[in-house]
Amino acid sequence: MVSTFIPRRMLGKSDLEMSALGLGTWQFSKGNGLVGRFWPVMEQEEIKKIIEVSLNGGINWFDTAEVYGKGKSEEALAEAILSLGDQAAGAMVATKWWPLFRRAGSITSTIGKRLDALKGLNIDLYQIHQPFSFSRVSAEMDAMAELISQKKIRFAGVSNFNAEKMIKAHQVLAGHGFPLVSNQVKYSLLDRRIEQNGVLQAAKDLGISIIAYSPLEQGILTGKFHENPKLIKNISGPRKYMSYFKPAGLEKTKPLIDLLARIAKEYNVSSSQAALNWLIHFHGDSVFAIPGASKLRHAEENIGALSFKLTPEHMEEIDHASKKILKH
């Protein structure tokens, strides 16, 4: 399905006009490094086709990270974008610095490696991947401000930051005259912690966008594992051991899956498209989402989520069913 309704919005207080859905590219890690083994190795031609289909469907930005295959995801993404030439004009890249066992000085000292991995593409959004390092948030934001001043990155964001640390990051960057534009966190209809722990409200108050990763809860919200639980045996990597993939988890989430399927049918879309659509519209323009795509059909599914908008009544119905499951 080619998108006819392409919601775009500004990322935080930046001038980056981004599609409400980006594409997460952890799966492009080529099996390299510890976290890269989570996904099977993908061929570069398949990666290129996924990027091409995503761009043609209205997605105009891609999220990667240093830790995804120790730079292999960045390299694969850049190779695909560059090989598409004019087709990829305007494509934006978000990547992340890995903080564990490092100090803030690493942010500036390793930026050359990130730019090299991206083969000359701009870093439109550079994010602190998680809050655990040997440095304070203030030092990390000082380093980010330096990179913005040097025009090595366009904007700064964070990932997995709680409300307190996100607010601190915002304050320090503001002191340099720059906005903190985003906080990338886990968020889906089956994981709504940011609504309770202050992150979502603080982000709204400060004009910081939320970027939701795992928006389909590792595939559970597609409904395919409810229809055919035997598919779980074929999953590679550790996600098959997550609680939602166990029989009790499938049973618990079935009412929401059934509702998504019923509503999706009214729009002639899939359950996963309905789930993604809820995520990018329920809170106005506050939330972006980055589903992945390890197969071409996944990219086509993502695009379909941009082609319609759920009614307020349907969004409320989905909201209620989601909260009912999470209460138990």
TORDOPA-434472 format. One line per field, with one value per residue (C-alpha): z, x, y; residue in three letters; residue number from 0. Coordinates in nm, 3 decimals, always signed. Layout:
<pts>
w	(Z,...)
u	(X,...)
v	(Y,...)
residu	(ALA,...)
num	(NUM,...)
</pts>
This chain:
<pts>
w	(+0.000,-0.096,+0.156,+0.060,+0.410,+0.525,+0.868,+0.917,+1.219,+1.366,+1.593,+1.923,+1.888,+1.582,+1.215,+1.128,+0.960,+1.001,+0.910,+1.216,+1.156,+1.109,+1.047,+1.324,+1.186,+1.470,+1.240,+0.993,+1.236,+1.007,+1.310,+1.444,+1.810,+2.112,+2.039,+1.665,+1.720,+1.822,+1.451,+1.160,+0.909,+0.626,+0.277,+0.165,-0.137,+0.092,+0.316,+0.013,-0.096,+0.254,+0.258,-0.093,-0.013,+0.311,+0.132,-0.148,+0.113,+0.288,+0.565,+0.555,+0.850,+0.984,+1.335,+1.394,+1.663,+1.724,+1.928,+1.650,+1.512,+1.624,+1.344,+1.088,+1.093,+1.029,+0.740,+0.585,+0.617,+0.462,+0.175,+0.098,+0.110,-0.104,-0.360,-0.407,-0.520,-0.586,-0.459,-0.111,-0.136,+0.196,+0.393,+0.752,+0.988,+1.366,+1.545,+1.903,+2.119,+2.350,+2.703,+2.903,+3.068,+2.894,+2.981,+2.807,+2.630,+2.418,+2.258,+2.085,+2.039,+1.860,+1.640,+1.352,+1.361,+1.348,+1.052,+0.877,+0.932,+0.779,+0.474,+0.466,+0.549,+0.801,+1.156,+1.189,+1.538,+1.777,+2.091,+2.420,+2.394,+2.766,+3.092,+3.241,+3.195,+3.395,+3.334,+3.452,+3.221,+3.228,+3.089,+2.816,+2.712,+2.713,+2.466,+2.252,+2.245,+2.127,+1.839,+1.740,+1.749,+1.528,+1.291,+1.327,+1.430,+1.378,+1.695,+2.019,+2.186,+2.458,+2.493,+2.791,+3.016,+3.309,+3.360,+3.601,+3.374,+3.064,+3.230,+3.338,+2.983,+2.852,+3.100,+3.022,+2.645,+2.679,+2.863,+2.544,+2.335,+2.192,+2.239,+2.356,+2.081,+2.172,+2.420,+2.262,+2.493,+2.490,+2.434,+2.297,+2.377,+2.599,+2.765,+2.880,+3.168,+3.032,+3.092,+3.465,+3.547,+3.435,+3.114,+2.871,+3.061,+3.109,+2.740,+2.645,+2.886,+2.745,+2.376,+2.359,+2.119,+2.227,+1.986,+2.062,+2.004,+2.012,+1.915,+1.822,+2.134,+1.936,+1.703,+1.960,+1.850,+1.492,+1.611,+1.407,+1.715,+1.853,+1.525,+1.505,+1.830,+1.655,+1.490,+1.825,+1.790,+1.472,+1.634,+1.649,+1.943,+2.301,+2.237,+2.221,+2.598,+2.675,+2.891,+2.617,+2.399,+2.663,+2.652,+2.950,+2.783,+2.459,+2.649,+2.852,+2.545,+2.328,+2.402,+2.275,+1.972,+1.887,+1.918,+1.696,+1.435,+1.442,+1.415,+1.151,+0.936,+0.929,+0.775,+0.551,+0.725,+0.946,+1.324,+1.338,+1.126,+1.366,+1.666,+1.509,+1.404,+1.761,+1.884,+1.651,+1.692,+2.044,+2.199,+1.914,+1.751,+2.062,+1.967,+1.676,+1.636,+1.484,+1.391,+1.233,+0.914,+0.854,+0.548,+0.261,+0.370,+0.709,+0.540,+0.337,+0.659,+0.821,+0.529,+0.557,+0.909,+0.759,+0.514,+0.748,+1.088,+1.354,+1.477,+1.833,+1.929,+1.802,+1.972,+2.303,+2.262,+2.201,+2.493,+2.728,+2.618,+2.654,+3.005,+3.114,+3.023,+3.192,+3.518,+3.565)
u	(+0.000,+0.145,+0.073,-0.169,-0.196,+0.159,+0.159,+0.474,+0.560,+0.849,+1.076,+1.065,+1.175,+1.389,+1.349,+1.346,+1.015,+0.987,+0.734,+0.541,+0.700,+1.070,+1.243,+1.441,+1.752,+1.885,+1.816,+2.080,+2.361,+2.483,+2.504,+2.801,+2.866,+2.670,+2.344,+2.375,+2.318,+1.960,+1.868,+1.960,+2.209,+2.046,+2.189,+2.271,+2.039,+1.748,+1.838,+1.843,+1.497,+1.356,+1.497,+1.364,+1.013,+1.011,+1.116,+0.864,+0.592,+0.661,+0.907,+1.188,+1.414,+1.604,+1.723,+2.046,+2.318,+2.686,+2.611,+2.404,+2.664,+2.949,+2.869,+2.759,+2.399,+2.516,+2.732,+2.457,+2.205,+2.443,+2.533,+2.165,+2.077,+2.373,+2.307,+1.951,+2.076,+1.798,+1.538,+1.680,+1.706,+1.604,+1.644,+1.744,+1.957,+1.938,+2.212,+2.330,+2.643,+2.689,+2.770,+2.845,+3.192,+3.269,+3.301,+3.143,+3.471,+3.405,+3.109,+3.337,+3.637,+3.435,+3.216,+3.460,+3.400,+3.024,+3.056,+3.290,+3.045,+2.772,+2.990,+2.944,+2.574,+2.467,+2.378,+2.044,+1.980,+2.249,+2.125,+2.270,+2.166,+2.101,+2.167,+2.442,+2.800,+3.096,+2.985,+2.706,+2.420,+2.548,+2.887,+2.724,+2.503,+2.803,+2.966,+2.652,+2.635,+2.996,+2.911,+2.611,+2.826,+3.083,+2.802,+2.902,+2.545,+2.224,+2.028,+2.064,+1.836,+1.846,+1.717,+1.585,+1.614,+1.377,+1.191,+1.448,+1.747,+1.557,+1.468,+1.831,+1.951,+1.699,+1.817,+2.187,+2.136,+1.909,+2.193,+2.395,+2.106,+2.003,+1.688,+1.675,+1.448,+1.366,+1.369,+1.362,+1.189,+1.008,+0.640,+0.352,-0.005,+0.148,+0.410,+0.276,+0.511,+0.603,+0.243,+0.280,+0.642,+0.635,+0.835,+0.549,+0.406,+0.747,+0.822,+0.492,+0.556,+0.903,+0.824,+1.037,+0.919,+0.887,+1.032,+0.874,+1.083,+0.941,+0.603,+0.465,+0.608,+0.848,+0.565,+0.302,+0.068,+0.062,-0.163,+0.023,+0.148,-0.206,-0.332,-0.049,+0.147,+0.372,+0.546,+0.709,+0.928,+1.078,+1.186,+1.563,+1.714,+1.593,+1.260,+1.077,+1.135,+0.957,+0.646,+0.406,+0.520,+0.429,+0.080,-0.038,+0.087,-0.093,-0.413,-0.382,-0.335,-0.598,-0.881,-0.667,-0.552,-0.912,-1.018,-0.732,-0.831,-1.196,-1.115,-0.848,-1.103,-1.318,-1.027,-0.915,-0.576,-0.389,-0.381,-0.021,-0.112,-0.395,-0.161,+0.101,-0.164,-0.291,+0.062,+0.136,-0.202,-0.338,-0.118,-0.149,+0.189,+0.392,+0.489,+0.689,+0.744,+1.024,+0.909,+1.177,+1.163,+1.369,+1.165,+1.020,+0.665,+0.739,+0.837,+0.515,+0.319,+0.482,+0.389,+0.025,+0.011,+0.061,-0.227,-0.523,-0.615,-0.822,-1.128,-1.115,-1.377,-1.165,-0.854,-1.042,-1.169,-0.816,-0.687,-0.942,-0.867,-0.493,-0.525,-0.752,-0.483,-0.206,-0.401,-0.387)
v	(+0.000,+0.340,+0.611,+0.887,+1.032,+1.102,+1.265,+1.471,+1.678,+1.869,+1.669,+1.855,+2.216,+2.142,+2.222,+1.850,+1.772,+1.398,+1.133,+1.013,+0.673,+0.627,+0.295,+0.128,-0.046,-0.261,-0.557,-0.428,-0.525,-0.808,-1.039,-0.845,-0.774,-0.888,-0.704,-0.766,-1.138,-1.069,-1.072,-1.302,-1.162,-0.966,-0.927,-0.573,-0.595,-0.679,-0.384,-0.155,-0.271,-0.214,+0.141,+0.206,+0.084,+0.285,+0.604,+0.555,+0.507,+0.835,+0.741,+0.996,+0.908,+0.610,+0.530,+0.342,+0.328,+0.271,-0.042,-0.202,-0.438,-0.210,+0.033,-0.228,-0.103,+0.253,+0.134,-0.078,+0.206,+0.458,+0.225,+0.172,+0.542,+0.643,+0.370,+0.501,+0.843,+1.094,+0.848,+0.906,+1.285,+1.436,+1.112,+1.186,+0.979,+0.942,+0.752,+0.705,+0.714,+0.411,+0.535,+0.218,+0.228,+0.559,+0.924,+1.222,+1.299,+0.990,+1.170,+1.418,+1.186,+0.914,+1.135,+1.089,+0.714,+0.769,+1.003,+0.759,+0.471,+0.687,+0.749,+1.126,+1.140,+1.403,+1.308,+1.485,+1.352,+1.225,+1.053,+0.932,+0.566,+0.512,+0.695,+0.476,+0.600,+0.731,+1.091,+1.316,+1.414,+1.772,+1.671,+1.466,+1.757,+1.993,+1.754,+1.738,+2.118,+2.126,+1.892,+2.105,+2.420,+2.249,+2.142,+1.776,+1.694,+1.891,+1.814,+1.619,+1.370,+1.106,+0.752,+0.557,+0.864,+0.898,+1.225,+1.371,+1.306,+1.416,+1.747,+1.794,+1.726,+1.978,+2.242,+2.201,+2.212,+2.514,+2.686,+2.648,+2.779,+2.441,+2.230,+1.871,+1.743,+1.383,+1.096,+0.750,+0.504,+0.173,+0.242,+0.039,-0.061,-0.330,-0.109,+0.228,+0.302,+0.646,+0.755,+0.676,+0.767,+1.129,+1.092,+1.155,+1.452,+1.616,+1.567,+1.732,+2.021,+2.087,+2.031,+1.716,+1.445,+1.083,+0.827,+0.489,+0.180,-0.174,-0.022,-0.364,-0.532,-0.753,-0.859,-0.960,-0.678,-0.809,-1.091,-1.352,-1.538,-1.555,-1.698,-1.949,-2.001,-2.253,-1.957,-1.880,-2.189,-2.042,-1.715,-1.671,-1.486,-1.436,-1.266,-1.602,-1.626,-1.297,-1.332,-1.219,-1.511,-1.770,-1.929,-1.722,-1.406,-1.485,-1.551,-1.231,-1.011,-1.179,-0.930,-0.641,-0.841,-0.930,-0.565,-0.446,-0.705,-0.593,-0.224,-0.283,-0.461,-0.147,+0.046,-0.240,-0.246,-0.494,-0.519,-0.397,-0.094,-0.011,-0.046,+0.183,+0.433,+0.454,+0.518,+0.811,+0.983,+0.919,+1.189,+1.437,+1.504,+1.413,+1.057,+0.918,+0.543,+0.336,-0.013,-0.227,-0.429,-0.743,-0.839,-0.638,-0.714,-0.559,-0.232,-0.243,-0.302,+0.000,+0.224,+0.120,+0.261,+0.608,+0.581,+0.650,+0.789,+0.614,+0.800,+0.939,+0.681,+0.393,+0.532,+0.551,+0.195,+0.067,+0.275,+0.121,-0.238,-0.181,-0.037,-0.319,-0.575,-0.379,-0.356,-0.733)
residu	(MET,VAL,SER,THR,PHE,ILE,PRO,ARG,ARG,MET,LEU,GLY,LYS,SER,ASP,LEU,GLU,MET,SER,ALA,LEU,GLY,LEU,GLY,THR,TRP,GLN,PHE,SER,LYS,GLY,ASN,GLY,LEU,VAL,GLY,ARG,PHE,TRP,PRO,VAL,MET,GLU,GLN,GLU,GLU,ILE,LYS,LYS,ILE,ILE,GLU,VAL,SER,LEU,ASN,GLY,GLY,ILE,ASN,TRP,PHE,ASP,THR,ALA,GLU,VAL,TYR,GLY,LYS,GLY,LYS,SER,GLU,GLU,ALA,LEU,ALA,GLU,ALA,ILE,LEU,SER,LEU,GLY,ASP,GLN,ALA,ALA,GLY,ALA,MET,VAL,ALA,THR,LYS,TRP,TRP,PRO,LEU,PHE,ARG,ARG,ALA,GLY,SER,ILE,THR,SER,THR,ILE,GLY,LYS,ARG,LEU,ASP,ALA,LEU,LYS,GLY,LEU,ASN,ILE,ASP,LEU,TYR,GLN,ILE,HIS,GLN,PRO,PHE,SER,PHE,SER,ARG,VAL,SER,ALA,GLU,MET,ASP,ALA,MET,ALA,GLU,LEU,ILE,SER,GLN,LYS,LYS,ILE,ARG,PHE,ALA,GLY,VAL,SER,ASN,PHE,ASN,ALA,GLU,LYS,MET,ILE,LYS,ALA,HIS,GLN,VAL,LEU,ALA,GLY,HIS,GLY,PHE,PRO,LEU,VAL,SER,ASN,GLN,VAL,LYS,TYR,SER,LEU,LEU,ASP,ARG,ARG,ILE,GLU,GLN,ASN,GLY,VAL,LEU,GLN,ALA,ALA,LYS,ASP,LEU,GLY,ILE,SER,ILE,ILE,ALA,TYR,SER,PRO,LEU,GLU,GLN,GLY,ILE,LEU,THR,GLY,LYS,PHE,HIS,GLU,ASN,PRO,LYS,LEU,ILE,LYS,ASN,ILE,SER,GLY,PRO,ARG,LYS,TYR,MET,SER,TYR,PHE,LYS,PRO,ALA,GLY,LEU,GLU,LYS,THR,LYS,PRO,LEU,ILE,ASP,LEU,LEU,ALA,ARG,ILE,ALA,LYS,GLU,TYR,ASN,VAL,SER,SER,SER,GLN,ALA,ALA,LEU,ASN,TRP,LEU,ILE,HIS,PHE,HIS,GLY,ASP,SER,VAL,PHE,ALA,ILE,PRO,GLY,ALA,SER,LYS,LEU,ARG,HIS,ALA,GLU,GLU,ASN,ILE,GLY,ALA,LEU,SER,PHE,LYS,LEU,THR,PRO,GLU,HIS,MET,GLU,GLU,ILE,ASP,HIS,ALA,SER,LYS,LYS,ILE,LEU,LYS,HIS)
num	(0,1,2,3,4,5,6,7,8,9,10,11,12,13,14,15,16,17,18,19,20,21,22,23,24,25,26,27,28,29,30,31,32,33,34,35,36,37,38,39,40,41,42,43,44,45,46,47,48,49,50,51,52,53,54,55,56,57,58,59,60,61,62,63,64,65,66,67,68,69,70,71,72,73,74,75,76,77,78,79,80,81,82,83,84,85,86,87,88,89,90,91,92,93,94,95,96,97,98,99,100,101,102,103,104,105,106,107,108,109,110,111,112,113,114,115,116,117,118,119,120,121,122,123,124,125,126,127,128,129,130,131,132,133,134,135,136,137,138,139,140,141,142,143,144,145,146,147,148,149,150,151,152,153,154,155,156,157,158,159,160,161,162,163,164,165,166,167,168,169,170,171,172,173,174,175,176,177,178,179,180,181,182,183,184,185,186,187,188,189,190,191,192,193,194,195,196,197,198,199,200,201,202,203,204,205,206,207,208,209,210,211,212,213,214,215,216,217,218,219,220,221,222,223,224,225,226,227,228,229,230,231,232,233,234,235,236,237,238,239,240,241,242,243,244,245,246,247,248,249,250,251,252,253,254,255,256,257,258,259,260,261,262,263,264,265,266,267,268,269,270,271,272,273,274,275,276,277,278,279,280,281,282,283,284,285,286,287,288,289,290,291,292,293,294,295,296,297,298,299,300,301,302,303,304,305,306,307,308,309,310,311,312,313,314,315,316,317,318,319,320,321,322,323,324,325,326,327)
</pts>
